[in-house]
Structure formats: C-alpha cells, structure tokens
Amino acid sequence: MRLDELSAGMNAVIDHIETRTADDIVARRLGELGFVPGEPVKVVAVGPFGGDPMAVKIGFTRFALRRTEAARVILKERA
C-alpha cells in the first residue's frame, strides 16, 4: 500500500521510499525529512478537491505532501 491510499486518521508504518532514478531528488528529500523505514506515519487531513495536498504526521512533525509525492512512500503490509 502507498501513503496516498490512506484515508485521514489512518496510521501505518513506512517500508521504503520508491526510487525512480539513480539520483532521485524527491526520494532523497523524503528520506531527509524523516520518511524512513520503520517510522510510523499518520494521515492527518487531505485537501478538499481531489485530496491534494495531504497533511501527514511523523513523530511530532507535520508535513504537507502532494499526492504524487505521497505515492512514493510504500507502507508495510499488516500481518
């Protein structure tokens, strides 16, 4: 499952960030912001029209992500 598929209020754990090129700037920046494997993430809110942007929370920090950026965050499957 991908982060952009979660509804507001849902929690998940990050598995990995999808890298599309050898020097993927978006993937690197997401990692620098704290989107790292094993980190819990929660969708706080989504935009009213098409759900863009999304507000997500990692630890005590909130971020606004475009849905295309959130789609790069792959979540762990629940057991």
Backbone as CSV, one residue per row, in Angstrom:
resi,resn,N_x,N_y,N_z,CA_x,CA_y,CA_z,C_x,C_y,C_z
1,MET,0.844,-1.170,0.000,0.000,0.000,0.000,0.896,1.242,0.000
2,ARG,0.390,2.299,-0.564,1.119,3.564,-0.645,0.464,4.604,0.259
3,LEU,1.256,5.565,0.693,0.765,6.588,1.615,-0.419,7.358,1.042
4,ASP,-0.437,7.606,-0.252,-1.542,8.367,-0.840,-2.864,7.597,-0.839
5,GLU,-2.821,6.297,-0.506,-4.032,5.477,-0.459,-4.685,5.456,0.915
6,LEU,-4.012,5.992,1.939,-4.577,6.029,3.286,-5.582,7.167,3.408
7,SER,-6.604,6.935,4.200,-7.602,7.968,4.479,-7.173,8.774,5.696
8,ALA,-7.775,9.930,5.861,-7.469,10.778,7.016,-7.738,10.015,8.302
9,GLY,-6.805,10.138,9.252,-6.930,9.477,10.542,-6.287,8.108,10.620
10,MET,-5.851,7.572,9.488,-5.259,6.234,9.473,-3.768,6.284,9.771
11,ASN,-3.284,5.239,10.440,-1.874,5.085,10.786,-1.263,3.958,9.974
12,ALA,0.047,4.025,9.778,0.773,2.962,9.083,2.254,3.084,9.448
13,VAL,3.052,2.153,8.929,4.494,2.163,9.146,5.166,2.140,7.779
14,ILE,6.187,2.966,7.617,6.892,3.077,6.338,7.767,1.850,6.096
15,ASP,7.664,1.287,4.907,8.520,0.172,4.491,9.742,0.709,3.749
16,HIS,9.490,1.534,2.722,10.586,2.143,1.960,10.051,3.272,1.082
17,ILE,10.975,4.011,0.509,10.637,5.073,-0.440,10.962,4.565,-1.835
18,GLU,10.035,4.713,-2.737,10.246,4.279,-4.125,11.214,5.232,-4.824
19,THR,12.315,4.693,-5.292,13.318,5.464,-6.015,13.148,5.203,-7.502
20,ARG,13.073,6.244,-8.301,12.808,6.083,-9.731,14.029,6.283,-10.613
21,THR,15.029,7.003,-10.128,16.254,7.204,-10.892,17.443,7.046,-9.952
22,ALA,18.651,6.980,-10.509,19.849,6.824,-9.685,20.022,7.989,-8.720
23,ASP,19.715,9.206,-9.156,19.828,10.392,-8.307,18.443,11.019,-8.148
24,ASP,17.550,10.291,-7.481,16.162,10.709,-7.323,16.058,11.760,-6.215
25,ILE,15.872,13.001,-6.613,15.839,14.121,-5.668,14.649,14.028,-4.712
26,VAL,13.479,13.633,-5.223,12.288,13.545,-4.377,12.470,12.461,-3.323
27,ALA,12.941,11.292,-3.715,13.157,10.200,-2.762,14.193,10.593,-1.708
28,ARG,15.256,11.240,-2.133,16.281,11.670,-1.188,15.712,12.684,-0.200
29,ARG,14.947,13.628,-0.690,14.373,14.667,0.182,13.378,14.067,1.174
30,LEU,12.560,13.122,0.742,11.631,12.464,1.661,12.397,11.781,2.790
31,GLY,13.497,11.122,2.458,14.329,10.486,3.474,14.908,11.505,4.444
32,GLU,15.353,12.636,3.923,15.913,13.696,4.769,14.864,14.272,5.724
33,LEU,13.606,14.269,5.300,12.524,14.793,6.133,12.071,13.806,7.209
34,GLY,12.536,12.552,7.131,12.174,11.568,8.151,11.314,10.431,7.667
35,PHE,11.035,10.381,6.374,10.262,9.285,5.810,11.219,8.111,5.592
36,VAL,11.471,7.371,6.671,12.454,6.286,6.649,11.783,4.983,7.072
37,PRO,12.342,3.844,6.650,11.762,2.543,7.001,11.585,2.373,8.511
38,GLY,10.422,1.839,8.883,10.109,1.578,10.277,9.462,2.728,11.015
39,GLU,9.399,3.885,10.397,8.844,5.072,11.052,7.316,5.075,10.928
40,PRO,6.592,5.256,12.056,5.129,5.355,11.968,4.714,6.671,11.316
41,VAL,3.659,6.616,10.552,3.150,7.793,9.854,1.626,7.794,9.965
42,LYS,1.058,8.989,10.052,-0.397,9.131,10.156,-0.865,10.192,9.180
43,VAL,-1.960,9.925,8.492,-2.575,10.927,7.620,-3.481,11.781,8.500
44,VAL,-3.170,13.065,8.595,-3.908,13.987,9.457,-5.121,14.553,8.719
45,ALA,-4.923,14.942,7.463,-6.003,15.542,6.682,-5.657,15.456,5.205
46,VAL,-6.684,15.582,4.377,-6.485,15.639,2.923,-7.221,16.859,2.383
47,GLY,-6.719,17.380,1.283,-7.336,18.552,0.662,-8.743,18.248,0.193
48,PRO,-9.584,19.277,0.081,-10.989,19.083,-0.263,-11.254,18.682,-1.713
49,PHE,-10.393,19.064,-2.628,-10.641,18.777,-4.035,-9.587,17.810,-4.552
50,GLY,-9.946,16.557,-4.670,-9.003,15.560,-5.151,-8.007,15.107,-4.097
51,GLY,-8.159,15.579,-2.869,-7.300,15.159,-1.783,-5.886,15.690,-1.835
52,ASP,-5.664,16.778,-2.539,-4.318,17.330,-2.684,-4.266,18.712,-2.061
53,PRO,-3.341,19.018,-1.200,-2.277,18.180,-0.652,-2.778,17.337,0.516
54,MET,-1.898,16.472,1.004,-2.180,15.645,2.173,-1.333,16.164,3.335
55,ALA,-1.908,16.198,4.527,-1.147,16.524,5.731,-0.846,15.213,6.436
56,VAL,0.428,14.932,6.640,0.833,13.698,7.305,1.711,14.030,8.504
57,LYS,1.702,13.142,9.483,2.446,13.357,10.712,3.441,12.229,10.907
58,ILE,4.694,12.606,11.163,5.746,11.659,11.522,6.325,12.175,12.835
59,GLY,6.210,11.384,13.883,6.637,11.854,15.199,5.786,13.039,15.606
60,PHE,6.441,14.164,15.921,5.711,15.372,16.309,5.651,16.400,15.182
61,THR,6.087,16.003,14.001,6.175,16.928,12.879,5.103,16.627,11.838
62,ARG,4.510,17.672,11.297,3.514,17.525,10.230,4.091,18.065,8.930
63,PHE,3.745,17.375,7.845,4.197,17.763,6.516,3.005,17.811,5.578
64,ALA,3.061,18.707,4.611,2.089,18.720,3.526,2.775,18.130,2.308
65,LEU,2.191,17.069,1.774,2.748,16.394,0.594,1.736,16.391,-0.534
66,ARG,2.233,16.527,-1.739,1.375,16.300,-2.905,1.094,14.801,-2.965
67,ARG,-0.021,14.433,-3.553,-0.357,13.013,-3.660,0.710,12.258,-4.471
68,THR,1.306,12.914,-5.453,2.343,12.245,-6.244,3.569,11.948,-5.384
69,GLU,3.878,12.816,-4.431,4.994,12.565,-3.514,4.625,11.464,-2.521
70,ALA,3.405,11.523,-1.992,2.952,10.510,-1.036,2.896,9.123,-1.674
71,ALA,2.657,9.066,-2.968,2.604,7.776,-3.669,3.966,7.090,-3.697
72,ARG,5.033,7.821,-3.445,6.382,7.252,-3.431,6.696,6.554,-2.114
73,VAL,5.879,6.809,-1.079,6.093,6.218,0.249,5.335,4.894,0.315
74,ILE,6.085,3.793,0.355,5.488,2.454,0.401,5.371,2.035,1.854
75,LEU,4.198,1.538,2.221,3.920,1.169,3.598,4.015,-0.343,3.786
76,LYS,4.248,-0.758,5.027,4.333,-2.184,5.349,2.957,-2.812,5.296
77,GLU,2.935,-4.039,4.850,1.687,-4.813,4.880,1.379,-5.185,6.314
78,ARG,0.142,-5.118,6.664,-0.255,-5.522,8.015,-0.357,-7.025,8.077
79,ALA,0.120,-7.597,9.171,0.097,-9.059,9.345,-1.249,-9.541,9.817
